[in-house]
Amino acid sequence: MDGNCSKFADGGDGREMAAKRQRTVDPGSSFYGTSPGSNYMYNPTPYGYVSQPPPPPPFPVVRLRGLPFDCTETDVAEFFHGLDIVDVLFVHKGGKFTGEGFCVLGYPLQVDFALQRNRQNMGRRYVEVFRSKRQEYYKAIANEVSDARAEHTGVLRLRGLPFSASKDDIMEFFKDFGLPEDSINIIMNSEGRPSGEAYVEFASAEDSKAAMVKDRMTLGSRYIELFPSSHSEMEEAISRGR
């Protein structure tokens, strides 16, 4: 993995995913320019016709299918090496990763380059790349928010951890809950490297629900996403990384 991907993964260039996702869903602005037609002048012609503003550029998003189940944002950035990655959204169902995702690119023209990566390998799996639409991406975000409201069992899944994060760092992140070290499980990928995910066991479902106030707060230079999980999902993730 080259330096640029590592830099992207740790947020070293200041491009935080959460802020960018907010810009993409803000209806009053566009992340790759001002709103189409916002400063457009309507000039009547001598014949009484009115000039029309140009159509808005297509939203630069692609859908991915067949992603490895230990896939990280860094893996997607490396897969699309050379393209500007604005956001990566992994799709979950029932708290489990489906192997699908969305990738928002910097410019509409980059979609064609992204499609050239169709059926190329990421690890041992080939990944399919499809054209997508703004509405599909927005719907996926809404579903992720809905999925995150799942029933609490006392286990939370953490996503977006710095790869250098230790159990002590996570204990400090949740310092108000007095977590013991053995309640934290940092997930490794199939190559034995940190995946950016971890599972934390709280003393009760009430504690894990209260800990959701830390969702999207920062640990180091990364914002951390929290999702209700279960002991069975945690055990499955741990066994995948062995």
C-alpha atoms as a printed R data frame, in Angstrom:
    type eleno elety resid chain resno       x       y       z
1   ATOM     1    CA   MET     A     1   0.000   0.000   0.000
2   ATOM     2    CA   ASP     A     2   1.473   3.331  -0.918
3   ATOM     3    CA   GLY     A     3   1.853   6.371   1.303
4   ATOM     4    CA   ASN     A     4  -1.109   8.154  -0.168
5   ATOM     5    CA   CYS     A     5  -3.504   5.393   0.845
6   ATOM     6    CA   SER     A     6  -2.164   5.349   4.391
7   ATOM     7    CA   LYS     A     7  -2.486   9.083   4.545
8   ATOM     8    CA   PHE     A     8  -6.066   8.804   3.370
9   ATOM     9    CA   ALA     A     9  -6.815   6.077   5.902
10  ATOM    10    CA   ASP     A    10  -5.637   8.064   8.907
11  ATOM    11    CA   GLY     A    11  -7.178  11.322   7.827
12  ATOM    12    CA   GLY     A    12  -3.760  12.935   7.662
13  ATOM    13    CA   ASP     A    13  -4.808  15.162   4.807
14  ATOM    14    CA   GLY     A    14  -7.760  16.496   6.789
15  ATOM    15    CA   ARG     A    15 -10.369  15.068   4.449
16  ATOM    16    CA   GLU     A    16 -12.783  13.668   7.033
17  ATOM    17    CA   MET     A    17 -15.409  11.319   5.645
18  ATOM    18    CA   ALA     A    18 -18.174  12.604   7.933
19  ATOM    19    CA   ALA     A    19 -17.796  16.203   6.809
20  ATOM    20    CA   LYS     A    20 -17.730  15.174   3.166
21  ATOM    21    CA   ARG     A    21 -20.792  12.979   3.528
22  ATOM    22    CA   GLN     A    22 -22.612  15.968   5.048
23  ATOM    23    CA   ARG     A    23 -21.691  18.088   2.032
24  ATOM    24    CA   THR     A    24 -22.921  15.442  -0.359
25  ATOM    25    CA   VAL     A    25 -26.341  15.296   1.302
26  ATOM    26    CA   ASP     A    26 -26.736  19.045   1.776
27  ATOM    27    CA   PRO     A    27 -29.406  20.020  -0.781
28  ATOM    28    CA   GLY     A    28 -28.217  23.616  -0.878
29  ATOM    29    CA   SER     A    29 -24.750  22.939  -2.124
30  ATOM    30    CA   SER     A    30 -22.632  20.652  -4.228
31  ATOM    31    CA   PHE     A    31 -19.348  19.170  -3.079
32  ATOM    32    CA   TYR     A    32 -17.768  19.747  -6.462
33  ATOM    33    CA   GLY     A    33 -18.939  23.297  -7.033
34  ATOM    34    CA   THR     A    34 -21.752  25.732  -6.412
35  ATOM    35    CA   SER     A    35 -25.318  24.724  -7.038
36  ATOM    36    CA   PRO     A    36 -25.988  24.564 -10.779
37  ATOM    37    CA   GLY     A    37 -27.556  27.776 -11.977
38  ATOM    38    CA   SER     A    38 -27.161  29.554  -8.626
39  ATOM    39    CA   ASN     A    39 -25.495  32.561 -10.253
40  ATOM    40    CA   TYR     A    40 -27.021  32.173 -13.680
41  ATOM    41    CA   MET     A    41 -28.340  35.329 -15.360
42  ATOM    42    CA   TYR     A    42 -31.544  35.104 -17.378
43  ATOM    43    CA   ASN     A    43 -31.135  37.351 -20.399
44  ATOM    44    CA   PRO     A    44 -34.200  37.924 -22.579
45  ATOM    45    CA   THR     A    45 -33.425  37.645 -26.270
46  ATOM    46    CA   PRO     A    46 -34.828  40.071 -28.872
47  ATOM    47    CA   TYR     A    47 -37.358  37.361 -29.774
48  ATOM    48    CA   GLY     A    48 -38.625  36.986 -26.215
49  ATOM    49    CA   TYR     A    49 -36.991  33.604 -25.523
50  ATOM    50    CA   VAL     A    50 -35.401  32.959 -22.135
51  ATOM    51    CA   SER     A    51 -32.042  31.241 -21.824
52  ATOM    52    CA   GLN     A    52 -32.166  28.047 -19.779
53  ATOM    53    CA   PRO     A    53 -29.507  27.124 -17.213
54  ATOM    54    CA   PRO     A    54 -27.339  24.149 -18.150
55  ATOM    55    CA   PRO     A    55 -28.437  20.806 -16.709
56  ATOM    56    CA   PRO     A    56 -26.692  19.822 -13.481
57  ATOM    57    CA   PRO     A    57 -23.742  17.455 -13.860
58  ATOM    58    CA   PRO     A    58 -24.473  13.824 -12.952
59  ATOM    59    CA   PHE     A    59 -23.756  12.871  -9.347
60  ATOM    60    CA   PRO     A    60 -20.399  11.010  -9.416
61  ATOM    61    CA   VAL     A    61 -21.187   7.825  -7.501
62  ATOM    62    CA   VAL     A    62 -20.621   4.153  -8.307
63  ATOM    63    CA   ARG     A    63 -21.997   1.037  -6.611
64  ATOM    64    CA   LEU     A    64 -19.682  -1.813  -5.664
65  ATOM    65    CA   ARG     A    65 -20.634  -5.460  -5.266
66  ATOM    66    CA   GLY     A    66 -18.603  -8.458  -4.106
67  ATOM    67    CA   LEU     A    67 -16.385  -6.567  -1.649
68  ATOM    68    CA   PRO     A    68 -14.361  -8.703   0.789
69  ATOM    69    CA   PHE     A    69 -16.059  -8.853   4.177
70  ATOM    70    CA   ASP     A    70 -12.960  -7.425   5.858
71  ATOM    71    CA   CYS     A    71 -12.853  -4.550   3.374
72  ATOM    72    CA   THR     A    72 -11.876  -1.101   4.664
73  ATOM    73    CA   GLU     A    73 -12.099   2.417   3.249
74  ATOM    74    CA   THR     A    74  -8.373   2.192   2.558
75  ATOM    75    CA   ASP     A    75  -8.877  -0.913   0.425
76  ATOM    76    CA   VAL     A    76 -11.461   0.951  -1.673
77  ATOM    77    CA   ALA     A    77  -9.124   3.945  -2.029
78  ATOM    78    CA   GLU     A    78  -6.361   1.613  -3.208
79  ATOM    79    CA   PHE     A    79  -8.724  -0.176  -5.602
80  ATOM    80    CA   PHE     A    80  -9.556   3.207  -7.183
81  ATOM    81    CA   HIS     A    81  -5.971   4.449  -6.981
82  ATOM    82    CA   GLY     A    82  -5.535   7.759  -8.805
83  ATOM    83    CA   LEU     A    83  -9.164   8.834  -8.399
84  ATOM    84    CA   ASP     A    84 -10.463  11.380  -5.882
85  ATOM    85    CA   ILE     A    85 -12.472   9.572  -3.197
86  ATOM    86    CA   VAL     A    86 -15.037  11.791  -1.464
87  ATOM    87    CA   ASP     A    87 -16.949   9.146   0.490
88  ATOM    88    CA   VAL     A    88 -17.106   5.382   0.960
89  ATOM    89    CA   LEU     A    89 -20.327   3.886   2.309
90  ATOM    90    CA   PHE     A    90 -20.510   0.187   3.189
91  ATOM    91    CA   VAL     A    91 -23.989  -1.375   3.147
92  ATOM    92    CA   HIS     A    92 -25.152  -3.412   6.141
93  ATOM    93    CA   LYS     A    93 -28.282  -5.441   6.784
94  ATOM    94    CA   GLY     A    94 -29.192  -6.568  10.256
95  ATOM    95    CA   GLY     A    95 -25.851  -5.241  11.458
96  ATOM    96    CA   LYS     A    96 -23.898  -7.402   9.000
97  ATOM    97    CA   PHE     A    97 -21.868  -6.203   6.022
98  ATOM    98    CA   THR     A    98 -23.506  -7.262   2.736
99  ATOM    99    CA   GLY     A    99 -20.402  -7.008   0.541
100 ATOM   100    CA   GLU     A   100 -21.911  -3.987  -1.243
101 ATOM   101    CA   GLY     A   101 -20.968  -0.339  -1.037
102 ATOM   102    CA   PHE     A   102 -21.000   3.059  -2.681
103 ATOM   103    CA   CYS     A   103 -18.072   5.264  -3.622
104 ATOM   104    CA   VAL     A   104 -18.542   8.975  -4.292
105 ATOM   105    CA   LEU     A   105 -15.870  10.439  -6.560
106 ATOM   106    CA   GLY     A   106 -14.558  13.961  -6.928
107 ATOM   107    CA   TYR     A   107 -15.782  14.648 -10.461
108 ATOM   108    CA   PRO     A   108 -18.434  13.224 -12.829
109 ATOM   109    CA   LEU     A   109 -15.771  12.343 -15.424
110 ATOM   110    CA   GLN     A   110 -14.084  10.015 -12.940
111 ATOM   111    CA   VAL     A   111 -17.072   7.642 -13.024
112 ATOM   112    CA   ASP     A   112 -15.932   6.335 -16.425
113 ATOM   113    CA   PHE     A   113 -12.461   5.622 -15.034
114 ATOM   114    CA   ALA     A   114 -13.981   3.875 -12.015
115 ATOM   115    CA   LEU     A   115 -16.056   1.645 -14.293
116 ATOM   116    CA   GLN     A   116 -12.828   0.446 -15.935
117 ATOM   117    CA   ARG     A   117 -12.023  -1.289 -12.616
118 ATOM   118    CA   ASN     A   118 -15.094  -3.524 -13.005
119 ATOM   119    CA   ARG     A   119 -14.294  -7.180 -12.215
120 ATOM   120    CA   GLN     A   120 -10.768  -6.389 -11.038
121 ATOM   121    CA   ASN     A   121  -9.597  -8.088  -7.880
122 ATOM   122    CA   MET     A   122  -9.547  -6.725  -4.359
123 ATOM   123    CA   GLY     A   123  -7.630  -9.317  -2.409
124 ATOM   124    CA   ARG     A   124  -8.901 -12.722  -3.515
125 ATOM   125    CA   ARG     A   125 -12.280 -11.469  -4.727
126 ATOM   126    CA   TYR     A   126 -13.221  -9.687  -7.916
127 ATOM   127    CA   VAL     A   127 -15.347  -6.605  -7.433
128 ATOM   128    CA   GLU     A   128 -18.154  -5.481  -9.715
129 ATOM   129    CA   VAL     A   129 -18.521  -1.746 -10.350
130 ATOM   130    CA   PHE     A   130 -21.807  -0.244 -11.563
131 ATOM   131    CA   ARG     A   131 -23.130   3.191 -12.385
132 ATOM   132    CA   SER     A   132 -25.384   4.513  -9.652
133 ATOM   133    CA   LYS     A   133 -27.490   7.572  -8.859
134 ATOM   134    CA   ARG     A   134 -27.685  10.167  -6.145
135 ATOM   135    CA   GLN     A   135 -31.041   8.760  -4.992
136 ATOM   136    CA   GLU     A   136 -29.602   5.242  -4.535
137 ATOM   137    CA   TYR     A   137 -26.716   6.612  -2.473
138 ATOM   138    CA   TYR     A   138 -29.074   8.715  -0.310
139 ATOM   139    CA   LYS     A   139 -31.342   5.703   0.231
140 ATOM   140    CA   ALA     A   140 -28.342   3.628   1.342
141 ATOM   141    CA   ILE     A   141 -27.377   6.334   3.866
142 ATOM   142    CA   ALA     A   142 -30.954   6.373   5.217
143 ATOM   143    CA   ASN     A   143 -30.945   2.578   5.527
144 ATOM   144    CA   GLU     A   144 -27.643   2.662   7.422
145 ATOM   145    CA   VAL     A   145 -29.108   5.151   9.894
146 ATOM   146    CA   SER     A   146 -32.184   2.946  10.300
147 ATOM   147    CA   ASP     A   147 -30.061  -0.188  10.687
148 ATOM   148    CA   ALA     A   148 -28.020   1.525  13.388
149 ATOM   149    CA   ARG     A   149 -31.187   1.805  15.506
150 ATOM   150    CA   ALA     A   150 -31.185  -1.932  16.031
151 ATOM   151    CA   GLU     A   151 -31.868  -3.414  19.444
152 ATOM   152    CA   HIS     A   152 -29.043  -3.054  21.949
153 ATOM   153    CA   THR     A   153 -27.496  -6.226  23.386
154 ATOM   154    CA   GLY     A   154 -24.545  -4.659  25.214
155 ATOM   155    CA   VAL     A   155 -22.169  -4.979  22.228
156 ATOM   156    CA   LEU     A   156 -21.153  -2.094  19.947
157 ATOM   157    CA   ARG     A   157 -19.283  -2.317  16.653
158 ATOM   158    CA   LEU     A   158 -16.760   0.490  16.071
159 ATOM   159    CA   ARG     A   159 -15.818   1.473  12.525
160 ATOM   160    CA   GLY     A   160 -13.210   3.941  11.267
161 ATOM   161    CA   LEU     A   161 -10.556   3.350  13.926
162 ATOM   162    CA   PRO     A   162  -7.011   4.537  13.204
163 ATOM   163    CA   PHE     A   163  -4.983   1.450  12.335
164 ATOM   164    CA   SER     A   164  -2.633   2.335  15.183
165 ATOM   165    CA   ALA     A   165  -5.452   2.393  17.783
166 ATOM   166    CA   SER     A   166  -4.823   0.202  20.839
167 ATOM   167    CA   LYS     A   167  -7.152  -1.241  23.476
168 ATOM   168    CA   ASP     A   168  -5.976   1.514  25.824
169 ATOM   169    CA   ASP     A   169  -7.066   4.137  23.278
170 ATOM   170    CA   ILE     A   170 -10.537   2.590  23.076
171 ATOM   171    CA   MET     A   171 -10.768   2.342  26.874
172 ATOM   172    CA   GLU     A   172  -9.932   6.047  27.041
173 ATOM   173    CA   PHE     A   173 -12.544   6.797  24.338
174 ATOM   174    CA   PHE     A   174 -15.170   5.136  26.567
175 ATOM   175    CA   LYS     A   175 -13.584   6.230  29.867
176 ATOM   176    CA   ASP     A   176 -16.968   7.058  31.428
177 ATOM   177    CA   PHE     A   177 -17.912   3.355  31.296
178 ATOM   178    CA   GLY     A   178 -14.875   1.853  33.021
179 ATOM   179    CA   LEU     A   179 -14.339  -0.894  30.459
180 ATOM   180    CA   PRO     A   180 -11.925  -3.738  31.265
181 ATOM   181    CA   GLU     A   181  -9.299  -4.535  28.641
182 ATOM   182    CA   ASP     A   182 -10.754  -7.971  27.860
183 ATOM   183    CA   SER     A   183 -14.073  -6.363  26.817
184 ATOM   184    CA   ILE     A   184 -12.411  -4.892  23.708
185 ATOM   185    CA   ASN     A   185 -11.812  -6.918  20.569
186 ATOM   186    CA   ILE     A   186  -9.819  -5.251  17.772
187 ATOM   187    CA   ILE     A   187 -10.614  -6.995  14.483
188 ATOM   188    CA   MET     A   188  -7.840  -8.009  12.113
189 ATOM   189    CA   ASN     A   189  -8.205  -8.642   8.388
190 ATOM   190    CA   SER     A   190  -7.225 -11.886   6.683
191 ATOM   191    CA   GLU     A   191  -3.612 -10.681   6.444
192 ATOM   192    CA   GLY     A   192  -3.373 -10.084  10.182
193 ATOM   193    CA   ARG     A   193  -3.491  -6.292   9.952
194 ATOM   194    CA   PRO     A   194  -5.955  -4.052  11.862
195 ATOM   195    CA   SER     A   195  -9.146  -3.648   9.819
196 ATOM   196    CA   GLY     A   196 -10.265  -0.357  11.389
197 ATOM   197    CA   GLU     A   197 -13.076  -2.141  13.244
198 ATOM   198    CA   ALA     A   198 -13.507  -3.305  16.820
199 ATOM   199    CA   TYR     A   199 -16.215  -4.772  19.019
200 ATOM   200    CA   VAL     A   200 -16.750  -3.606  22.586
201 ATOM   201    CA   GLU     A   201 -18.725  -5.488  25.255
202 ATOM   202    CA   PHE     A   202 -20.429  -3.244  27.812
203 ATOM   203    CA   ALA     A   203 -21.753  -4.259  31.223
204 ATOM   204    CA   SER     A   204 -25.360  -3.954  30.017
205 ATOM   205    CA   ALA     A   205 -27.569  -3.047  27.067
206 ATOM   206    CA   GLU     A   206 -28.329   0.217  28.850
207 ATOM   207    CA   ASP     A   207 -24.617   1.087  28.911
208 ATOM   208    CA   SER     A   208 -24.130   0.315  25.216
209 ATOM   209    CA   LYS     A   209 -27.151   2.473  24.376
210 ATOM   210    CA   ALA     A   210 -25.775   5.328  26.489
211 ATOM   211    CA   ALA     A   211 -22.372   4.947  24.803
212 ATOM   212    CA   MET     A   212 -23.954   5.820  21.433
213 ATOM   213    CA   VAL     A   213 -23.483   9.488  22.385
214 ATOM   214    CA   LYS     A   214 -19.866   8.909  21.280
215 ATOM   215    CA   ASP     A   215 -20.983   8.094  17.713
216 ATOM   216    CA   ARG     A   216 -18.957  10.137  15.185
217 ATOM   217    CA   MET     A   217 -16.681  11.596  17.837
218 ATOM   218    CA   THR     A   218 -12.972  11.545  17.079
219 ATOM   219    CA   LEU     A   219 -10.290   9.179  18.286
220 ATOM   220    CA   GLY     A   220  -6.967  10.554  17.172
221 ATOM   221    CA   SER     A   221  -7.529  12.032  13.719
222 ATOM   222    CA   ARG     A   222 -10.482   9.784  12.791
223 ATOM   223    CA   TYR     A   223 -14.165  10.043  13.597
224 ATOM   224    CA   ILE     A   224 -15.578   6.781  14.928
225 ATOM   225    CA   GLU     A   225 -18.901   5.312  13.846
226 ATOM   226    CA   LEU     A   226 -20.801   3.170  16.369
227 ATOM   227    CA   PHE     A   227 -23.390   0.490  15.583
228 ATOM   228    CA   PRO     A   228 -25.410  -1.781  17.886
229 ATOM   229    CA   SER     A   229 -24.177  -5.334  17.411
230 ATOM   230    CA   SER     A   230 -24.433  -8.764  19.027
231 ATOM   231    CA   HIS     A   231 -22.189 -11.411  20.566
232 ATOM   232    CA   SER     A   232 -22.727 -13.696  17.561
233 ATOM   233    CA   GLU     A   233 -21.683 -10.998  15.087
234 ATOM   234    CA   MET     A   234 -18.656 -10.184  17.230
235 ATOM   235    CA   GLU     A   235 -17.574 -13.850  17.383
236 ATOM   236    CA   GLU     A   236 -17.995 -14.180  13.612
237 ATOM   237    CA   ALA     A   237 -15.826 -11.109  12.971
238 ATOM   238    CA   ILE     A   238 -13.135 -12.351  15.362
239 ATOM   239    CA   SER     A   239 -13.030 -15.780  13.683
240 ATOM   240    CA   ARG     A   240 -12.712 -14.200  10.214
241 ATOM   241    CA   GLY     A   241  -9.551 -12.396  11.303
242 ATOM   242    CA   ARG     A   242  -7.862 -15.526  12.673
